[in-house]
Amino acid sequence: KQWYQRRVRGYKELSRVIKRQKELIQGLVEWRQSKTSKVYPGITAFKKGGRIAIEDIPGVLESGWTPRTEREEENSGVNQKHFTAIWIKLKAHSSAWPFLEPVKPEIAPDYYQHIKYPCDLQTIGEKLSQ
């Protein structure tokens, strides 16, 4: 029973830690945005039901984005295999138990108030198989 109480206590502290991480990241994003002086107009292509190439979005190329090369396209299948292998090892790890499936609201009622985009190993596995 004692080991279970330690795990539950640590699991409850997870919300506080994640909230603090979110605050730090949000602060960094706001700081970075304050350094940005260029504002681009909105994209109108979608109003007409159209599509737009990524490189045609104002500011994308200036941000440093480049299209994938043929070699990168070829390597994406290799990356998929590596990600799957890592995912399998993560699931098998002895400390992975809190992350194996989505958090149940009855266990951590305020979890989804703090975590807008939750992720767990089950969800990652579903995304890998798509």
Phi and psi in radians as a Rosetta constraint file:
Dihedral C 1 N 2 CA 2 C 2 CIRCULARHARMONIC -1.116 0.35
Dihedral N 2 CA 2 C 2 N 3 CIRCULARHARMONIC -0.758 0.35
Dihedral C 2 N 3 CA 3 C 3 CIRCULARHARMONIC -1.104 0.35
Dihedral N 3 CA 3 C 3 N 4 CIRCULARHARMONIC -0.604 0.35
Dihedral C 3 N 4 CA 4 C 4 CIRCULARHARMONIC -1.167 0.35
Dihedral N 4 CA 4 C 4 N 5 CIRCULARHARMONIC -0.733 0.35
Dihedral C 4 N 5 CA 5 C 5 CIRCULARHARMONIC -1.118 0.35
Dihedral N 5 CA 5 C 5 N 6 CIRCULARHARMONIC -0.660 0.35
Dihedral C 5 N 6 CA 6 C 6 CIRCULARHARMONIC -1.103 0.35
Dihedral N 6 CA 6 C 6 N 7 CIRCULARHARMONIC -0.751 0.35
Dihedral C 6 N 7 CA 7 C 7 CIRCULARHARMONIC -1.162 0.35
Dihedral N 7 CA 7 C 7 N 8 CIRCULARHARMONIC -0.731 0.35
Dihedral C 7 N 8 CA 8 C 8 CIRCULARHARMONIC -1.137 0.35
Dihedral N 8 CA 8 C 8 N 9 CIRCULARHARMONIC -0.739 0.35
Dihedral C 8 N 9 CA 9 C 9 CIRCULARHARMONIC -1.046 0.35
Dihedral N 9 CA 9 C 9 N 10 CIRCULARHARMONIC -0.815 0.35
Dihedral C 9 N 10 CA 10 C 10 CIRCULARHARMONIC -1.102 0.35
Dihedral N 10 CA 10 C 10 N 11 CIRCULARHARMONIC -0.620 0.35
Dihedral C 10 N 11 CA 11 C 11 CIRCULARHARMONIC -1.205 0.35
Dihedral N 11 CA 11 C 11 N 12 CIRCULARHARMONIC -0.642 0.35
Dihedral C 11 N 12 CA 12 C 12 CIRCULARHARMONIC -1.207 0.35
Dihedral N 12 CA 12 C 12 N 13 CIRCULARHARMONIC -0.555 0.35
Dihedral C 12 N 13 CA 13 C 13 CIRCULARHARMONIC -1.260 0.35
Dihedral N 13 CA 13 C 13 N 14 CIRCULARHARMONIC -0.299 0.35
Dihedral C 13 N 14 CA 14 C 14 CIRCULARHARMONIC -1.001 0.35
Dihedral N 14 CA 14 C 14 N 15 CIRCULARHARMONIC -0.717 0.35
Dihedral C 14 N 15 CA 15 C 15 CIRCULARHARMONIC -1.036 0.35
Dihedral N 15 CA 15 C 15 N 16 CIRCULARHARMONIC -0.752 0.35
Dihedral C 15 N 16 CA 16 C 16 CIRCULARHARMONIC -1.140 0.35
Dihedral N 16 CA 16 C 16 N 17 CIRCULARHARMONIC -0.744 0.35
Dihedral C 16 N 17 CA 17 C 17 CIRCULARHARMONIC -1.132 0.35
Dihedral N 17 CA 17 C 17 N 18 CIRCULARHARMONIC -0.792 0.35
Dihedral C 17 N 18 CA 18 C 18 CIRCULARHARMONIC -1.155 0.35
Dihedral N 18 CA 18 C 18 N 19 CIRCULARHARMONIC -0.668 0.35
Dihedral C 18 N 19 CA 19 C 19 CIRCULARHARMONIC -1.059 0.35
Dihedral N 19 CA 19 C 19 N 20 CIRCULARHARMONIC -0.754 0.35
Dihedral C 19 N 20 CA 20 C 20 CIRCULARHARMONIC -1.132 0.35
Dihedral N 20 CA 20 C 20 N 21 CIRCULARHARMONIC -0.731 0.35
Dihedral C 20 N 21 CA 21 C 21 CIRCULARHARMONIC -1.062 0.35
Dihedral N 21 CA 21 C 21 N 22 CIRCULARHARMONIC -0.745 0.35
Dihedral C 21 N 22 CA 22 C 22 CIRCULARHARMONIC -1.070 0.35
Dihedral N 22 CA 22 C 22 N 23 CIRCULARHARMONIC -0.757 0.35
Dihedral C 22 N 23 CA 23 C 23 CIRCULARHARMONIC -1.063 0.35
Dihedral N 23 CA 23 C 23 N 24 CIRCULARHARMONIC -0.738 0.35
Dihedral C 23 N 24 CA 24 C 24 CIRCULARHARMONIC -1.112 0.35
Dihedral N 24 CA 24 C 24 N 25 CIRCULARHARMONIC -0.807 0.35
Dihedral C 24 N 25 CA 25 C 25 CIRCULARHARMONIC -1.121 0.35
Dihedral N 25 CA 25 C 25 N 26 CIRCULARHARMONIC -0.743 0.35
Dihedral C 25 N 26 CA 26 C 26 CIRCULARHARMONIC -1.070 0.35
Dihedral N 26 CA 26 C 26 N 27 CIRCULARHARMONIC -0.682 0.35
Dihedral C 26 N 27 CA 27 C 27 CIRCULARHARMONIC -1.106 0.35
Dihedral N 27 CA 27 C 27 N 28 CIRCULARHARMONIC -0.733 0.35
Dihedral C 27 N 28 CA 28 C 28 CIRCULARHARMONIC -1.117 0.35
Dihedral N 28 CA 28 C 28 N 29 CIRCULARHARMONIC -0.727 0.35
Dihedral C 28 N 29 CA 29 C 29 CIRCULARHARMONIC -1.104 0.35
Dihedral N 29 CA 29 C 29 N 30 CIRCULARHARMONIC -0.796 0.35
Dihedral C 29 N 30 CA 30 C 30 CIRCULARHARMONIC -1.092 0.35
Dihedral N 30 CA 30 C 30 N 31 CIRCULARHARMONIC -0.718 0.35
Dihedral C 30 N 31 CA 31 C 31 CIRCULARHARMONIC -1.082 0.35
Dihedral N 31 CA 31 C 31 N 32 CIRCULARHARMONIC -0.791 0.35
Dihedral C 31 N 32 CA 32 C 32 CIRCULARHARMONIC -1.119 0.35
Dihedral N 32 CA 32 C 32 N 33 CIRCULARHARMONIC -0.708 0.35
Dihedral C 32 N 33 CA 33 C 33 CIRCULARHARMONIC -1.149 0.35
Dihedral N 33 CA 33 C 33 N 34 CIRCULARHARMONIC -0.566 0.35
Dihedral C 33 N 34 CA 34 C 34 CIRCULARHARMONIC -1.171 0.35
Dihedral N 34 CA 34 C 34 N 35 CIRCULARHARMONIC -0.404 0.35
Dihedral C 34 N 35 CA 35 C 35 CIRCULARHARMONIC -1.453 0.35
Dihedral N 35 CA 35 C 35 N 36 CIRCULARHARMONIC -0.244 0.35
Dihedral C 35 N 36 CA 36 C 36 CIRCULARHARMONIC -1.544 0.35
Dihedral N 36 CA 36 C 36 N 37 CIRCULARHARMONIC 2.207 0.35
Dihedral C 36 N 37 CA 37 C 37 CIRCULARHARMONIC -1.905 0.35
Dihedral N 37 CA 37 C 37 N 38 CIRCULARHARMONIC -0.230 0.35
Dihedral C 37 N 38 CA 38 C 38 CIRCULARHARMONIC -1.675 0.35
Dihedral N 38 CA 38 C 38 N 39 CIRCULARHARMONIC 2.234 0.35
Dihedral C 38 N 39 CA 39 C 39 CIRCULARHARMONIC -2.071 0.35
Dihedral N 39 CA 39 C 39 N 40 CIRCULARHARMONIC 2.269 0.35
Dihedral C 39 N 40 CA 40 C 40 CIRCULARHARMONIC -1.762 0.35
Dihedral N 40 CA 40 C 40 N 41 CIRCULARHARMONIC 2.664 0.35
Dihedral C 40 N 41 CA 41 C 41 CIRCULARHARMONIC -1.227 0.35
Dihedral N 41 CA 41 C 41 N 42 CIRCULARHARMONIC 2.827 0.35
Dihedral C 41 N 42 CA 42 C 42 CIRCULARHARMONIC -1.192 0.35
Dihedral N 42 CA 42 C 42 N 43 CIRCULARHARMONIC 2.892 0.35
Dihedral C 42 N 43 CA 43 C 43 CIRCULARHARMONIC -1.642 0.35
Dihedral N 43 CA 43 C 43 N 44 CIRCULARHARMONIC 2.241 0.35
Dihedral C 43 N 44 CA 44 C 44 CIRCULARHARMONIC -1.760 0.35
Dihedral N 44 CA 44 C 44 N 45 CIRCULARHARMONIC -0.133 0.35
Dihedral C 44 N 45 CA 45 C 45 CIRCULARHARMONIC -1.033 0.35
Dihedral N 45 CA 45 C 45 N 46 CIRCULARHARMONIC -0.540 0.35
Dihedral C 45 N 46 CA 46 C 46 CIRCULARHARMONIC -1.338 0.35
Dihedral N 46 CA 46 C 46 N 47 CIRCULARHARMONIC -0.396 0.35
Dihedral C 46 N 47 CA 47 C 47 CIRCULARHARMONIC -1.101 0.35
Dihedral N 47 CA 47 C 47 N 48 CIRCULARHARMONIC -0.544 0.35
Dihedral C 47 N 48 CA 48 C 48 CIRCULARHARMONIC -1.613 0.35
Dihedral N 48 CA 48 C 48 N 49 CIRCULARHARMONIC 0.104 0.35
Dihedral C 48 N 49 CA 49 C 49 CIRCULARHARMONIC 1.397 0.35
Dihedral N 49 CA 49 C 49 N 50 CIRCULARHARMONIC 0.236 0.35
Dihedral C 49 N 50 CA 50 C 50 CIRCULARHARMONIC -1.528 0.35
Dihedral N 50 CA 50 C 50 N 51 CIRCULARHARMONIC -3.124 0.35
Dihedral C 50 N 51 CA 51 C 51 CIRCULARHARMONIC -2.107 0.35
Dihedral N 51 CA 51 C 51 N 52 CIRCULARHARMONIC 2.854 0.35
Dihedral C 51 N 52 CA 52 C 52 CIRCULARHARMONIC -2.474 0.35
Dihedral N 52 CA 52 C 52 N 53 CIRCULARHARMONIC 2.442 0.35
Dihedral C 52 N 53 CA 53 C 53 CIRCULARHARMONIC -1.266 0.35
Dihedral N 53 CA 53 C 53 N 54 CIRCULARHARMONIC 2.547 0.35
Dihedral C 53 N 54 CA 54 C 54 CIRCULARHARMONIC -0.984 0.35
Dihedral N 54 CA 54 C 54 N 55 CIRCULARHARMONIC -0.746 0.35
Dihedral C 54 N 55 CA 55 C 55 CIRCULARHARMONIC -1.181 0.35
Dihedral N 55 CA 55 C 55 N 56 CIRCULARHARMONIC -0.240 0.35
Dihedral C 55 N 56 CA 56 C 56 CIRCULARHARMONIC -1.543 0.35
Dihedral N 56 CA 56 C 56 N 57 CIRCULARHARMONIC -0.085 0.35
Dihedral C 56 N 57 CA 57 C 57 CIRCULARHARMONIC -1.332 0.35
Dihedral N 57 CA 57 C 57 N 58 CIRCULARHARMONIC 2.189 0.35
Dihedral C 57 N 58 CA 58 C 58 CIRCULARHARMONIC -0.984 0.35
Dihedral N 58 CA 58 C 58 N 59 CIRCULARHARMONIC 2.250 0.35
Dihedral C 58 N 59 CA 59 C 59 CIRCULARHARMONIC 1.622 0.35
Dihedral N 59 CA 59 C 59 N 60 CIRCULARHARMONIC -0.239 0.35
Dihedral C 59 N 60 CA 60 C 60 CIRCULARHARMONIC -1.154 0.35
Dihedral N 60 CA 60 C 60 N 61 CIRCULARHARMONIC -0.843 0.35
Dihedral C 60 N 61 CA 61 C 61 CIRCULARHARMONIC -1.153 0.35
Dihedral N 61 CA 61 C 61 N 62 CIRCULARHARMONIC -0.643 0.35
Dihedral C 61 N 62 CA 62 C 62 CIRCULARHARMONIC -1.137 0.35
Dihedral N 62 CA 62 C 62 N 63 CIRCULARHARMONIC -0.458 0.35
Dihedral C 62 N 63 CA 63 C 63 CIRCULARHARMONIC -1.316 0.35
Dihedral N 63 CA 63 C 63 N 64 CIRCULARHARMONIC -0.199 0.35
Dihedral C 63 N 64 CA 64 C 64 CIRCULARHARMONIC 1.858 0.35
Dihedral N 64 CA 64 C 64 N 65 CIRCULARHARMONIC 0.018 0.35
Dihedral C 64 N 65 CA 65 C 65 CIRCULARHARMONIC -1.180 0.35
Dihedral N 65 CA 65 C 65 N 66 CIRCULARHARMONIC 2.441 0.35
Dihedral C 65 N 66 CA 66 C 66 CIRCULARHARMONIC -2.337 0.35
Dihedral N 66 CA 66 C 66 N 67 CIRCULARHARMONIC 2.589 0.35
Dihedral C 66 N 67 CA 67 C 67 CIRCULARHARMONIC -1.176 0.35
Dihedral N 67 CA 67 C 67 N 68 CIRCULARHARMONIC 2.733 0.35
Dihedral C 67 N 68 CA 68 C 68 CIRCULARHARMONIC -1.147 0.35
Dihedral N 68 CA 68 C 68 N 69 CIRCULARHARMONIC 2.485 0.35
Dihedral C 68 N 69 CA 69 C 69 CIRCULARHARMONIC -1.513 0.35
Dihedral N 69 CA 69 C 69 N 70 CIRCULARHARMONIC 2.944 0.35
Dihedral C 69 N 70 CA 70 C 70 CIRCULARHARMONIC -1.034 0.35
Dihedral N 70 CA 70 C 70 N 71 CIRCULARHARMONIC -0.685 0.35
Dihedral C 70 N 71 CA 71 C 71 CIRCULARHARMONIC -1.105 0.35
Dihedral N 71 CA 71 C 71 N 72 CIRCULARHARMONIC -0.718 0.35
Dihedral C 71 N 72 CA 72 C 72 CIRCULARHARMONIC -1.110 0.35
Dihedral N 72 CA 72 C 72 N 73 CIRCULARHARMONIC -0.676 0.35
Dihedral C 72 N 73 CA 73 C 73 CIRCULARHARMONIC -1.084 0.35
Dihedral N 73 CA 73 C 73 N 74 CIRCULARHARMONIC -0.753 0.35
Dihedral C 73 N 74 CA 74 C 74 CIRCULARHARMONIC -1.121 0.35
Dihedral N 74 CA 74 C 74 N 75 CIRCULARHARMONIC -0.679 0.35
Dihedral C 74 N 75 CA 75 C 75 CIRCULARHARMONIC -1.287 0.35
Dihedral N 75 CA 75 C 75 N 76 CIRCULARHARMONIC -0.260 0.35
Dihedral C 75 N 76 CA 76 C 76 CIRCULARHARMONIC -1.093 0.35
Dihedral N 76 CA 76 C 76 N 77 CIRCULARHARMONIC -0.600 0.35
Dihedral C 76 N 77 CA 77 C 77 CIRCULARHARMONIC -1.171 0.35
Dihedral N 77 CA 77 C 77 N 78 CIRCULARHARMONIC -0.668 0.35
Dihedral C 77 N 78 CA 78 C 78 CIRCULARHARMONIC -1.129 0.35
Dihedral N 78 CA 78 C 78 N 79 CIRCULARHARMONIC -0.759 0.35
Dihedral C 78 N 79 CA 79 C 79 CIRCULARHARMONIC -1.052 0.35
Dihedral N 79 CA 79 C 79 N 80 CIRCULARHARMONIC -0.696 0.35
Dihedral C 79 N 80 CA 80 C 80 CIRCULARHARMONIC -1.001 0.35
Dihedral N 80 CA 80 C 80 N 81 CIRCULARHARMONIC -0.765 0.35
Dihedral C 80 N 81 CA 81 C 81 CIRCULARHARMONIC -1.114 0.35
Dihedral N 81 CA 81 C 81 N 82 CIRCULARHARMONIC -0.725 0.35
Dihedral C 81 N 82 CA 82 C 82 CIRCULARHARMONIC -1.143 0.35
Dihedral N 82 CA 82 C 82 N 83 CIRCULARHARMONIC -0.776 0.35
Dihedral C 82 N 83 CA 83 C 83 CIRCULARHARMONIC -1.076 0.35
Dihedral N 83 CA 83 C 83 N 84 CIRCULARHARMONIC -0.713 0.35
Dihedral C 83 N 84 CA 84 C 84 CIRCULARHARMONIC -1.120 0.35
Dihedral N 84 CA 84 C 84 N 85 CIRCULARHARMONIC -0.733 0.35
Dihedral C 84 N 85 CA 85 C 85 CIRCULARHARMONIC -1.110 0.35
Dihedral N 85 CA 85 C 85 N 86 CIRCULARHARMONIC -0.720 0.35
Dihedral C 85 N 86 CA 86 C 86 CIRCULARHARMONIC -1.130 0.35
Dihedral N 86 CA 86 C 86 N 87 CIRCULARHARMONIC -0.744 0.35
Dihedral C 86 N 87 CA 87 C 87 CIRCULARHARMONIC -1.045 0.35
Dihedral N 87 CA 87 C 87 N 88 CIRCULARHARMONIC -0.754 0.35
Dihedral C 87 N 88 CA 88 C 88 CIRCULARHARMONIC -1.089 0.35
Dihedral N 88 CA 88 C 88 N 89 CIRCULARHARMONIC -0.744 0.35
Dihedral C 88 N 89 CA 89 C 89 CIRCULARHARMONIC -1.163 0.35
Dihedral N 89 CA 89 C 89 N 90 CIRCULARHARMONIC -0.686 0.35
Dihedral C 89 N 90 CA 90 C 90 CIRCULARHARMONIC -1.080 0.35
Dihedral N 90 CA 90 C 90 N 91 CIRCULARHARMONIC -0.778 0.35
Dihedral C 90 N 91 CA 91 C 91 CIRCULARHARMONIC -1.078 0.35
Dihedral N 91 CA 91 C 91 N 92 CIRCULARHARMONIC -0.594 0.35
Dihedral C 91 N 92 CA 92 C 92 CIRCULARHARMONIC -1.418 0.35
Dihedral N 92 CA 92 C 92 N 93 CIRCULARHARMONIC -0.214 0.35
Dihedral C 92 N 93 CA 93 C 93 CIRCULARHARMONIC -1.163 0.35
Dihedral N 93 CA 93 C 93 N 94 CIRCULARHARMONIC 2.498 0.35
Dihedral C 93 N 94 CA 94 C 94 CIRCULARHARMONIC -1.132 0.35
Dihedral N 94 CA 94 C 94 N 95 CIRCULARHARMONIC -0.431 0.35
Dihedral C 94 N 95 CA 95 C 95 CIRCULARHARMONIC -1.643 0.35
Dihedral N 95 CA 95 C 95 N 96 CIRCULARHARMONIC 0.128 0.35
Dihedral C 95 N 96 CA 96 C 96 CIRCULARHARMONIC -1.463 0.35
Dihedral N 96 CA 96 C 96 N 97 CIRCULARHARMONIC -0.142 0.35
Dihedral C 96 N 97 CA 97 C 97 CIRCULARHARMONIC -0.917 0.35
Dihedral N 97 CA 97 C 97 N 98 CIRCULARHARMONIC -0.644 0.35
Dihedral C 97 N 98 CA 98 C 98 CIRCULARHARMONIC -1.263 0.35
Dihedral N 98 CA 98 C 98 N 99 CIRCULARHARMONIC -0.258 0.35
Dihedral C 98 N 99 CA 99 C 99 CIRCULARHARMONIC -1.894 0.35
Dihedral N 99 CA 99 C 99 N 100 CIRCULARHARMONIC 0.089 0.35
Dihedral C 99 N 100 CA 100 C 100 CIRCULARHARMONIC -1.211 0.35
Dihedral N 100 CA 100 C 100 N 101 CIRCULARHARMONIC -0.567 0.35
Dihedral C 100 N 101 CA 101 C 101 CIRCULARHARMONIC -2.455 0.35
Dihedral N 101 CA 101 C 101 N 102 CIRCULARHARMONIC 2.905 0.35
Dihedral C 101 N 102 CA 102 C 102 CIRCULARHARMONIC -1.017 0.35
Dihedral N 102 CA 102 C 102 N 103 CIRCULARHARMONIC 2.628 0.35
Dihedral C 102 N 103 CA 103 C 103 CIRCULARHARMONIC -1.219 0.35
Dihedral N 103 CA 103 C 103 N 104 CIRCULARHARMONIC 2.296 0.35
Dihedral C 103 N 104 CA 104 C 104 CIRCULARHARMONIC -1.501 0.35
Dihedral N 104 CA 104 C 104 N 105 CIRCULARHARMONIC 2.280 0.35
Dihedral C 104 N 105 CA 105 C 105 CIRCULARHARMONIC -1.005 0.35
Dihedral N 105 CA 105 C 105 N 106 CIRCULARHARMONIC -0.507 0.35
Dihedral C 105 N 106 CA 106 C 106 CIRCULARHARMONIC -1.245 0.35
Dihedral N 106 CA 106 C 106 N 107 CIRCULARHARMONIC -0.343 0.35
Dihedral C 106 N 107 CA 107 C 107 CIRCULARHARMONIC -1.510 0.35
Dihedral N 107 CA 107 C 107 N 108 CIRCULARHARMONIC -0.744 0.35
Dihedral C 107 N 108 CA 108 C 108 CIRCULARHARMONIC -2.319 0.35
Dihedral N 108 CA 108 C 108 N 109 CIRCULARHARMONIC 1.466 0.35
Dihedral C 108 N 109 CA 109 C 109 CIRCULARHARMONIC -0.992 0.35
Dihedral N 109 CA 109 C 109 N 110 CIRCULARHARMONIC -0.599 0.35
Dihedral C 109 N 110 CA 110 C 110 CIRCULARHARMONIC -1.661 0.35
Dihedral N 110 CA 110 C 110 N 111 CIRCULARHARMONIC 0.082 0.35
Dihedral C 110 N 111 CA 111 C 111 CIRCULARHARMONIC -0.967 0.35
Dihedral N 111 CA 111 C 111 N 112 CIRCULARHARMONIC -0.850 0.35
Dihedral C 111 N 112 CA 112 C 112 CIRCULARHARMONIC -1.341 0.35
Dihedral N 112 CA 112 C 112 N 113 CIRCULARHARMONIC -0.156 0.35
Dihedral C 112 N 113 CA 113 C 113 CIRCULARHARMONIC -1.365 0.35
Dihedral N 113 CA 113 C 113 N 114 CIRCULARHARMONIC -0.511 0.35
Dihedral C 113 N 114 CA 114 C 114 CIRCULARHARMONIC -1.683 0.35
Dihedral N 114 CA 114 C 114 N 115 CIRCULARHARMONIC -0.506 0.35
Dihedral C 114 N 115 CA 115 C 115 CIRCULARHARMONIC -1.924 0.35
Dihedral N 115 CA 115 C 115 N 116 CIRCULARHARMONIC 1.869 0.35
Dihedral C 115 N 116 CA 116 C 116 CIRCULARHARMONIC -1.397 0.35
Dihedral N 116 CA 116 C 116 N 117 CIRCULARHARMONIC -0.572 0.35
Dihedral C 116 N 117 CA 117 C 117 CIRCULARHARMONIC -2.178 0.35
Dihedral N 117 CA 117 C 117 N 118 CIRCULARHARMONIC 1.288 0.35
Dihedral C 117 N 118 CA 118 C 118 CIRCULARHARMONIC -1.179 0.35
Dihedral N 118 CA 118 C 118 N 119 CIRCULARHARMONIC 2.647 0.35
Dihedral C 118 N 119 CA 119 C 119 CIRCULARHARMONIC -2.557 0.35
Dihedral N 119 CA 119 C 119 N 120 CIRCULARHARMONIC 2.470 0.35
Dihedral C 119 N 120 CA 120 C 120 CIRCULARHARMONIC -2.472 0.35
Dihedral N 120 CA 120 C 120 N 121 CIRCULARHARMONIC 2.990 0.35
Dihedral C 120 N 121 CA 121 C 121 CIRCULARHARMONIC -1.166 0.35
Dihedral N 121 CA 121 C 121 N 122 CIRCULARHARMONIC -0.543 0.35
Dihedral C 121 N 122 CA 122 C 122 CIRCULARHARMONIC -1.119 0.35
Dihedral N 122 CA 122 C 122 N 123 CIRCULARHARMONIC -0.806 0.35
Dihedral C 122 N 123 CA 123 C 123 CIRCULARHARMONIC -1.130 0.35
Dihedral N 123 CA 123 C 123 N 124 CIRCULARHARMONIC -0.713 0.35
Dihedral C 123 N 124 CA 124 C 124 CIRCULARHARMONIC -1.068 0.35
Dihedral N 124 CA 124 C 124 N 125 CIRCULARHARMONIC -0.749 0.35
Dihedral C 124 N 125 CA 125 C 125 CIRCULARHARMONIC -1.053 0.35
Dihedral N 125 CA 125 C 125 N 126 CIRCULARHARMONIC -0.705 0.35
Dihedral C 125 N 126 CA 126 C 126 CIRCULARHARMONIC -1.115 0.35
Dihedral N 126 CA 126 C 126 N 127 CIRCULARHARMONIC -0.724 0.35
Dihedral C 126 N 127 CA 127 C 127 CIRCULARHARMONIC -1.206 0.35
Dihedral N 127 CA 127 C 127 N 128 CIRCULARHARMONIC -0.614 0.35
Dihedral C 127 N 128 CA 128 C 128 CIRCULARHARMONIC -1.137 0.35
Dihedral N 128 CA 128 C 128 N 129 CIRCULARHARMONIC -0.598 0.35
Dihedral C 128 N 129 CA 129 C 129 CIRCULARHARMONIC -1.405 0.35
Dihedral N 129 CA 129 C 129 N 130 CIRCULARHARMONIC -0.174 0.35
